[in-house]
Amino acid sequence: MDTIKNYLETMFMQLPNTREVLKAKAELGQMMEDKFNELMAEGKHENEAIAEVLADFGNLDEVAETLGIKDVIHKDPVDRRIVKLEEAREYVKAREANSLRTGIGVMLCILCPVAEMVIGENMGHRGLGVLSLFAVLAVAIGLFIYNSVQSEKWSWMEKTPCAVEFATVDEINKAREAFRPLKAIFLCAGIVLCILALGISGAVDEMHAFTGINDVEGIFFLCIVAIGVCLIVYGCVRDTAFTDILKLNDSKTVGGNFVDSQKTAKRVTKTGQAVLDVFWPTVTCIYFIWSFVTMHWYITWIIWPIAPLFRMLIETIFADTSSGDRNK
């Protein structure tokens, strides 16, 4: 029956998400189930029964009039690219690597003053210290640029109308639910490290007498915060890969209602999407400008754990409510 269910969902996925269409889908699903059970009772093999059910009811054009949706199936059809399961898996895998590079890049941005503090202030090589700061910064920027170039491969997902089959959405949703506890661990660990950074760095301040390193407290503080923020960024960015796949189906179609968690996927207007496209590059620029102008690297890191909250605010302000009530 799973084969029949998946086929039924695919048949209706691009039709309007109205009571009329949902009622027709339920009726056709019941007809398919009754026919399948009847054939199985006659002693037919499961594959043979499925093939016969699909042959009788698998063409929506032939049963549309009986279901009362003949006018609906040919009304303003939208040519959508079907995202296959393998494509969805590849995208999630690519975004996983992307999120790791993003987390490491952010961590290096926070750590870049440490190199200058150790080499420049403690070892007395000011020029080498500044050079090491920009070297670490260059690696971080390189990771961001590499991510941007790699992401261009998937730009068609934003520019082309897409649709995702029920089986694909179901697997991606299961993967997202499986990642949820791990995301919680990353966020909790990252937040705890950021909170404990002051206490831990204060506790090691006395190490100055043994190590001879100036500002050992600040160094430990930045290192601990960098790890914490890296975990937060990695967990949040990696989770967006699942949401990006789940929200590809138009919310106005039946395909936009495959699973409950998909209903919560945030959709934004074109203006909102334009803002989100430049959000992280803008945050990065603000961080660098703020840090270099004030030279308060010990506090400017706070922009990274705060930035996701502003992103959520933007998604709320520019939420796409044009779809209205899906069941109307």
N, C-alpha and C positions, 0 to 999 in steps of 0.2 A: 504493500500500500504506500510505502514511502515514495516509490517511483511515481505513482499516480498523483500523490499529493504535490510533489515537486513540479510535475508537469502542469497541474492545475494552477499552482501559484504563478508559474511562468506565463501561462496563457493570459492571466488577468493582470500581470504586474504593471502594464503601462496604461491600463484603463483608469478612468476617473474614480477617485475614492469616494463614491456616493452610496447611499443606502440601496439604490436600485441595482448598482453593479455588485455590491457586496451580497445582496440577496440572491442575485443570479449565480454568483460564485458558490454560495452555500448550496443552492439547489443542484447545480451541476456536480458539485462534490458528492452530494448524497446519491445522485443518479449513478455516478461512477462507482461509488462504494457498493451500492445495491447490486449493480451488474457484476462487479468483481466477486462478491460473496455468492451470487447465483452461479457463476461459472465454476468457482471453487467447489461448491456443493455438488456440481455435476461431475466432479472428479478431474477437472482440467488442471494441468500444471500451472504453477504460479506465473511463470514467464508468459505462458500461452494466454492466461487470463488477462494479464496486464496488456499484452499486445492487442487483444480483442477489445478491451475497454477503450484503449486509446484510438483504435480504429473507428469505433462507434461514436466517441465523444471528443476526440482529440482535435477536431477542426472547429474552432469557435465560430467561423462564418456559417457553418451548417446548423449549429444549434442556437445561434444568436436570436433568431426570430422566436423560437420556442421559449427562450429565457426572457424575452422582452427587452433585449439590449441591442437590437439590430442597428438602430440609429447611433448608438453610442460608440460602437467599435470602429466606425469609419469617420468619426468626427474629429477633425484637426489632428491627425496622427503626427507624433513627433518621432523623427528618426533618431534613435538613441543607440550608442555603442554599448554592447553587452560586455561587462567586465567579467572575464572568466575567473574561475577559482584560482588557477595558477598565477594569473596576473595579480589577484588580490593578495595571495601568499607572498609573491615577490615584492609587492609594494610594502607590505607590513615588515618584511625582512629588511628592506632597504631603509625604511624609516627607523627601524631599531638601531641600525648602524649609524644613521644620521643623528639620532638622539644621543647616542654615546659620544659622538664627535662634538655635538653641541655642548654637552655637559663638561667634557674635557676642555673645550675652548673657553667656556665661562670660568672654569676653575683656573685656567692659566691666566685669564684676565685679572683675576683677583690675586694670583700669586706673583704676577710680574714685579711688583715692588719688592718682594722678598729677595729676589736676586740682587737688586741694587742695594738693599739694606745689608746683605751679607757681604757682598764683594766690595761695594763702594764705601759704606760707612765703617764696617768692621775690619776689612782688609786694607783699607786706605787707597783702593784703586777706583777713584771716582769715575774716570772715563770708562773703565771696563765695567763698572757697576751700571752706568747708564746704558752702555751697549748691551749688557745682559738683559736689562729691563725690556728694551725694544726687541731683543731677540725672542724672548718669551712671548711678547705681545705679537710679534710677527707670526709665530707658530699658531697662536690662537686665531688670528685673522685668517691665516691660511686654511685652518680647519673650517671656518665659517664660509669662506669662498668655495672650498671644495664641496661643502654641503650644498651650496647654492647651485653649483654646476651639476652635481649629481641629481638634484631635485628637478632640473629641467626635463629629465627623461619622463617625468610624470605630469608635466604641465598640461597635457591633453585632458587630464581628469577635471581640470577647472575650466578649460575652454570648450570642451565637447560635451553635449548632453549625454549622460551615461545612465545605465540601468544595471542593477546587480541582481542576479538570480537568487531565488529563495535559499537554495542549498549553500550558496556562497555566503550570503548574509548570515545564515545560521551558524556556519563554521567560524566566521569572523567574530560573531557575537560571543560564541563559546570561548574563543581565544581571548577576547577582551575580559570576560568574566574570570578566566583562569589567571589573567595578569593582575586583576584587581587587588588581591591580597599582597602581591609583590609591590605594586604601586604604593599601597598603604605603608609598607615597610620602608620603602625609599623615602617617602614624604616624612614619616615619623622620625626616621633616623636623621634626615637632613635638618629638620626643624629642631630636634633635640641638640644636635651638634652646634647649630647656630646659637641656641640659647645658652649652652654650656661653654661656648667659646671664651666668654669673659672670665668665667670662674676657673677654667682650666689654664688659660694663659696667665691669670694672676697667680695661680699656684706654682707655675714654673718660673716666675719672675726672679725667684731666689737663685735660679741656676746661673744667673749672670756672674756670680762670684766664682763659680767653678768653670764656666765655659769661656768667660771673657768676652762674650758676644754682647754688643750693645743692643738694646731694645729687643731682647729675647722674648719678652711678653708679646710685643706686637707681631713678631714673626710667627709665634705659635698661634696667636689669634687669627691671623690671615690664613694660615694653613688649615686650621680646623674649620673656619667658615667656608673656605674654598671647597673642601670635601663635602660639607653639608649642602651647599648650594648646588654642587655638581649632582648630588643624589636627587635633589628636588627637581632640577631641570630635566634630568634624564627620565625620571618617572613621569613627569607631566608631558614632555614632548613625545615620548614613546606611546603614551596612551592615545594621543591625537591620531595616530595611524589608524586605529580601529574606528574612531569616530568619522574620519575622512571617508572610509569605505561605506560605513553605514548610512551616511547622509547623501550618498550619490543618487539614490532613488528619489524622484520628485515626490514631495510630501503630498501633492495633490492627486497622486496615483495610488493604486492598490499596493504597488511595490514599496511605497513609503510607509507601509503599515505591516511589514512582515513580522517584526518582533517588537515586543514592548519597549526594549531598551532603545530601539531605533527612533521611537517617538520622541525621546528626550534629546536626540542629537540636535545641537543648536544650529539653526540656519540663520544666516544674516543676509541683509540686503547687499546689492552690488557696492554701494558706498561703504558699508561695513567691511565687506571682503577686501576692498581696496585699502582700507585702513589696516586690516590685519596682515595684508601682504607685506607691508613695510614696518610692521610693529617691532619685530625683533631687531632688524637693522637700526631702527631709530633708537631703541633702548640701548643698543651697543654704543652708538654715537654719543648719546647723552652720558653714558657711563664714562667714556673716555674723556669727553670735554669737561665734565664735572671733576673727574679725578685729576686731570692735568692742570686745570685752572686753580683748584683749591689745594692740590697735593694731599688731600685727606683720604688716602687710600684705605685707611683703617675703618672708614665709615661708608665710603661710596659703594661698597659691595652690597649694601642693603637694597640697592635697586633691583637685584636679581630675584630675591624672594618676593618682592613687592610687585614686580612686573606682571606675573601671572594673574594677580588680582585685578589689575587694570585691564588685562586682556578679557577677563570674564565680564568686567563692566562694559567694555566695548561691545561684546557679543550680546549683552542684555539690551543696551541702548539701540543697537542696530538690528535687533531681532526681526526676522522676516515673518510678519503676521498676515501676509496677503492670502495665505491658504485658507484662513478662517477655520470654521468647524469642518473637520474632515468627513463627518458623517452626514452633512447636510446634502 
